[in-house]
Amino acid sequence: MTTPNDRPERPARAVPQPNAVVGVGLVVADAEGRVLLGQAHDGRWELPGGKVDPGESFEQAAARELAEETDLRVAPEDVRILTVQLSPKAGVTRLTAGAVTTRAEGTPRVTEPHKILRWQWFAPDGIPDALYAPSTAVLRAWRPELGPTPSRRTTTRRSRTPRSRTPQRRALRRRALRRTARGRRPARRGPPACCDISHPLLPRERRHT
């Protein structure tokens, strides 16, 4: 008889380890429709944002990062999530949320000079091409026409314009076809070996007298 103590113990359930970096990028638009971008030390530009701390929502993280990086203030409920993007490149899974707000208050200033050189407002048609890829993805989720356009090699095929068929061209074509047909006719053969030597088609000197 098997007792409860004799039953085999179940193996401990494996607990998955964290293997992703979660962040948020925030599009800050002012009353004139301009977008706030920060220039990093390598010359490229980026949106405000950063990692999501444990226990934070995307909206809370966006509001916190905005205040830490630019000294602008916005309530989490005034942040709208646009997209959540997954990027498994470089062996680390990155989960980035794109958000937007139009209710940020204050004047942007550099609070982390070791990361950002300056903050600047850009009109939509004046956004620089030197953008970090995550910022480009978030901007396009907000407005698809924004951000630099990747260069593509396009091959243009020349269209063939049909020639005009004038009466002269049709006449020339008919003549060419007649010459071709005439040249393909089989050559006339000589008289067969079994025929009479006095055949009227043979030369006169070969006939019997």
C-alpha positions in Angstrom: 0.0 0.0 0.0 1.3 3.4 -1.0 1.3 6.2 1.6 1.4 9.9 0.9 5.0 9.9 2.0 5.9 7.4 -0.7 4.7 9.5 -3.6 7.5 11.0 -5.7 8.0 14.7 -5.3 7.2 16.9 -8.2 10.1 18.8 -9.6 10.1 22.5 -8.8 8.5 24.6 -11.5 11.0 26.7 -13.4 10.6 30.4 -12.9 11.4 32.4 -16.1 14.1 34.9 -15.8 13.7 38.5 -17.1 15.2 38.7 -20.6 13.8 42.0 -21.9 14.4 45.7 -21.6 11.2 47.7 -21.4 11.2 51.4 -22.3 9.1 54.2 -23.6 9.6 57.1 -26.0 7.5 60.2 -25.8 6.5 62.6 -28.5 6.0 66.0 -26.9 4.1 68.4 -29.2 3.5 72.0 -28.4 0.6 74.2 -29.3 2.3 75.0 -32.7 2.7 71.4 -33.6 6.4 71.3 -33.0 8.2 68.3 -31.7 10.8 68.3 -28.9 14.1 66.5 -29.7 17.3 66.2 -27.7 20.8 66.0 -29.4 23.1 63.4 -28.0 26.9 63.8 -27.9 27.3 61.8 -31.2 25.2 64.4 -33.0 22.1 62.3 -33.4 18.7 63.3 -32.1 16.2 61.5 -29.9 12.8 61.8 -28.2 12.5 62.0 -24.4 12.1 58.7 -22.7 13.8 55.8 -21.0 13.4 52.6 -19.2 10.2 51.6 -17.4 10.8 51.0 -13.7 9.3 48.0 -11.9 5.7 48.7 -11.0 5.3 51.6 -13.4 2.9 51.9 -16.3 4.0 53.2 -19.7 2.2 56.5 -19.0 3.9 56.9 -15.6 7.3 56.1 -16.9 6.9 58.6 -19.8 5.9 61.4 -17.3 8.8 60.6 -15.0 11.4 60.4 -17.7 10.1 63.7 -19.2 10.6 65.5 -15.9 14.0 63.9 -15.3 15.4 64.7 -18.7 13.8 68.0 -19.7 12.2 69.5 -16.5 8.8 69.5 -18.3 5.8 68.3 -16.4 2.8 66.3 -17.6 0.3 64.1 -15.8 0.3 60.4 -16.7 -3.4 60.6 -17.7 -2.4 63.2 -20.3 -0.1 60.7 -22.0 -1.5 58.5 -24.8 0.1 55.3 -25.8 0.4 55.0 -29.6 2.2 51.7 -30.2 4.2 48.9 -28.5 7.1 47.6 -30.5 9.2 44.5 -30.1 12.9 44.4 -31.2 14.9 41.2 -30.6 18.1 42.6 -32.0 21.6 42.2 -30.5 20.5 39.3 -28.3 18.4 41.5 -26.0 14.7 41.7 -26.5 13.6 45.4 -26.4 10.0 46.3 -25.7 9.4 49.9 -26.5 6.1 51.8 -26.1 5.5 54.9 -28.2 3.5 57.7 -26.5 2.4 61.2 -27.2 1.3 64.2 -25.2 0.3 67.8 -26.1 0.0 69.0 -22.5 3.5 69.3 -21.2 4.1 72.4 -19.1 7.3 74.3 -18.5 10.4 75.2 -20.5 12.8 72.4 -21.6 16.3 72.5 -20.2 19.3 70.1 -20.1 19.2 68.3 -16.8 21.5 65.4 -17.8 24.4 67.0 -19.7 26.3 63.7 -19.8 23.5 62.4 -22.1 22.0 65.4 -23.9 23.7 68.5 -25.3 20.5 70.5 -25.9 16.8 70.3 -26.4 15.2 71.9 -29.4 11.7 72.2 -30.9 11.3 71.2 -34.6 8.5 71.7 -37.0 7.3 68.5 -38.6 8.9 69.3 -41.9 12.2 70.2 -40.3 12.9 67.1 -38.2 16.6 66.2 -38.8 17.6 63.0 -40.5 20.1 62.0 -37.9 17.6 60.2 -35.6 18.0 57.2 -33.4 16.0 54.3 -34.8 13.6 53.9 -31.8 12.7 57.6 -32.0 12.1 57.3 -35.7 9.8 54.3 -35.1 7.8 56.2 -32.5 7.5 59.3 -34.7 6.1 57.3 -37.6 3.6 55.6 -35.3 2.3 59.0 -34.4 2.5 60.5 -38.0 3.8 58.1 -40.7 5.2 60.9 -42.8 7.6 62.0 -40.1 11.2 60.9 -39.7 13.9 60.3 -42.3 13.1 58.1 -45.3 15.5 55.2 -45.9 17.3 55.4 -49.2 16.1 52.9 -51.7 17.5 52.1 -55.1 14.7 52.3 -57.6 15.0 50.9 -61.1 13.0 52.8 -63.7 12.0 50.8 -66.8 11.7 52.7 -70.0 8.3 52.3 -71.5 8.2 51.3 -75.1 6.1 53.6 -77.2 4.4 51.8 -80.0 5.4 53.1 -83.5 2.7 54.8 -85.5 1.4 52.6 -88.2 1.2 54.9 -91.2 0.1 53.7 -94.7 3.7 53.9 -95.9 4.9 51.7 -93.0 2.2 49.2 -93.8 3.3 49.1 -97.4 6.9 48.6 -96.5 6.0 45.8 -94.2 4.0 44.0 -96.9 6.9 44.2 -99.3 9.3 42.8 -96.7 6.9 39.9 -96.1 6.6 39.2 -99.8 10.4 39.2 -100.2 10.7 36.8 -97.2 8.1 34.4 -98.6 9.8 34.5 -102.1 13.1 33.7 -100.6 11.7 30.7 -98.8 10.4 28.9 -101.9 12.2 25.7 -102.8 14.7 25.9 -105.6 13.6 24.3 -109.0 15.1 20.9 -109.5 16.4 19.4 -112.7 14.7 16.7 -114.6 14.5 13.3 -112.9 16.9 10.6 -114.1 14.1 8.5 -115.4 12.6 11.0 -117.8 13.0 11.1 -121.6 16.1 12.8 -122.8 14.0 14.6 -125.4 12.0 16.4 -122.8 11.0 19.8 -124.2 12.4 21.5 -121.1 15.9 20.2 -121.7 18.4 22.2 -123.7 18.3 21.6 -127.5 21.8 20.4 -127.8 21.1 17.4 -125.5 18.3 16.0 -127.5 18.7 13.0 -129.8 18.5 13.7 -133.5 
